[in-house]
């Protein structure tokens, strides 16, 4: 309905139509860090507390891959699940939850700045 109103307004007043098309600029994608330098990773206690309870009860293992943006100070933010394997136990959500405990160095191992870049975080969830 909104589009038909705009079209009707342009037909009623053709002089109101822009002379040239308007192009919207897309934001450049953030680079993805291939070789992160971690200054903090989760402790054993933090890993245990994030392990999905239902998976522990069933003895299930799984994997997840998430992607996050690196903020100032190396914190990860805006994480989302890319892939998840191992049933409906919530391994992806658990990996997103665990991301709060990671901190990245200001530069990657190859010297690239990390702030504002994206990083992929693979996680294998397995009980020993």
C-alpha positions as CSV (number, residue, x, y, z in Angstrom):
1,X,0.0,0.0,0.0
2,X,2.8,2.4,0.8
3,X,4.4,1.9,-2.6
4,X,1.2,2.5,-4.4
5,X,0.7,5.8,-2.5
6,X,4.2,6.9,-3.5
7,X,3.5,5.9,-7.1
8,X,0.2,7.7,-7.1
9,X,1.8,10.8,-5.7
10,X,4.5,10.7,-8.5
11,X,1.9,10.2,-11.2
12,X,-0.2,13.1,-9.9
13,X,2.8,15.4,-9.8
14,X,5.5,14.2,-12.2
15,X,7.7,17.2,-11.5
16,X,8.1,15.8,-8.0
17,X,10.0,12.8,-9.3
18,X,13.8,13.0,-8.9
19,X,15.7,13.7,-12.1
20,X,18.4,11.2,-11.2
21,X,18.2,7.9,-9.4
22,X,19.5,7.9,-5.8
23,X,22.1,5.3,-5.0
24,X,22.4,4.1,-1.4
25,X,25.9,3.3,-0.4
26,X,26.4,-0.1,1.3
27,X,28.7,-0.2,4.3
28,X,32.0,-2.0,3.6
29,X,32.1,-5.4,5.3
30,X,34.3,-5.6,8.3
31,X,37.4,-7.7,7.8
32,X,37.5,-11.2,9.3
33,X,40.4,-11.9,11.6
34,X,42.0,-15.2,10.5
35,X,44.7,-15.4,13.2
36,X,43.4,-14.0,16.5
37,X,45.7,-13.3,19.4
38,X,43.8,-14.1,22.6
39,X,44.7,-12.3,25.8
40,X,42.0,-14.0,27.7
41,X,40.0,-17.2,27.2
42,X,37.4,-18.8,29.4
43,X,38.5,-20.6,32.6
44,X,37.6,-24.3,33.2
45,X,34.9,-23.1,35.6
46,X,33.4,-20.8,32.9
47,X,33.4,-23.6,30.4
48,X,31.7,-26.0,32.7
49,X,29.0,-23.4,33.7
50,X,28.2,-22.7,30.0
51,X,27.9,-26.4,28.9
52,X,24.3,-27.1,28.1
53,X,22.7,-29.0,31.0
54,X,20.6,-31.3,28.7
55,X,23.8,-32.3,26.8
56,X,25.6,-33.1,30.1
57,X,22.6,-35.3,31.2
58,X,22.6,-37.2,27.9
59,X,26.4,-37.3,27.5
60,X,26.1,-35.5,24.2
61,X,28.9,-33.7,22.4
62,X,28.6,-31.0,19.8
63,X,30.2,-28.1,17.9
64,X,29.3,-24.5,17.1
65,X,30.8,-21.7,15.0
66,X,29.9,-18.2,15.9
67,X,30.9,-14.8,14.5
68,X,31.4,-11.7,16.6
69,X,32.6,-8.2,16.2
70,X,35.7,-7.1,18.2
71,X,35.2,-4.0,20.3
72,X,37.6,-1.6,21.9
73,X,39.5,-3.5,24.6
74,X,39.2,-6.8,22.7
75,X,35.7,-7.7,24.0
76,X,33.5,-9.7,21.6
77,X,30.0,-8.3,20.8
78,X,27.1,-8.9,18.5
79,X,27.8,-12.6,18.3
80,X,25.6,-14.9,16.3
81,X,25.6,-18.6,15.4
82,X,26.8,-19.6,11.9
83,X,26.7,-23.4,12.3
84,X,25.8,-25.8,15.1
85,X,26.0,-29.6,15.2
86,X,25.2,-32.2,17.8
87,X,21.4,-32.1,18.2
88,X,19.1,-29.6,19.8
89,X,21.1,-29.1,23.0
90,X,21.9,-25.4,22.4
91,X,25.6,-25.6,21.7
92,X,25.4,-22.5,19.5
93,X,23.7,-20.5,22.3
94,X,26.2,-21.8,24.8
95,X,29.1,-20.6,22.5
96,X,27.5,-17.2,22.2
97,X,27.2,-17.1,26.0
98,X,30.9,-18.1,26.4
99,X,32.0,-15.3,24.0
100,X,31.8,-12.8,26.9
101,X,34.9,-14.4,28.5
102,X,37.2,-13.9,25.5
103,X,39.4,-10.9,25.0
104,X,41.5,-10.2,21.9
105,X,44.8,-8.4,21.6
106,X,44.7,-5.0,19.8
107,X,46.4,-6.7,16.9
108,X,46.1,-10.1,15.3
109,X,49.1,-12.5,15.2
110,X,49.9,-11.0,11.8
111,X,49.7,-7.5,13.1
112,X,46.3,-6.4,11.7
113,X,44.2,-4.2,14.0
114,X,41.4,-6.1,15.6
115,X,39.0,-3.3,16.8
116,X,35.9,-3.3,14.5
117,X,36.9,-6.4,12.7
118,X,34.9,-9.7,12.9
119,X,36.2,-13.0,14.3
120,X,34.9,-16.5,14.0
121,X,35.0,-18.6,17.1
122,X,34.8,-22.4,16.6
123,X,33.9,-24.4,19.7
124,X,33.9,-28.1,20.3
125,X,31.8,-29.2,23.2
126,X,32.9,-32.6,24.5
127,X,32.7,-34.4,27.8
128,X,35.7,-36.3,28.9
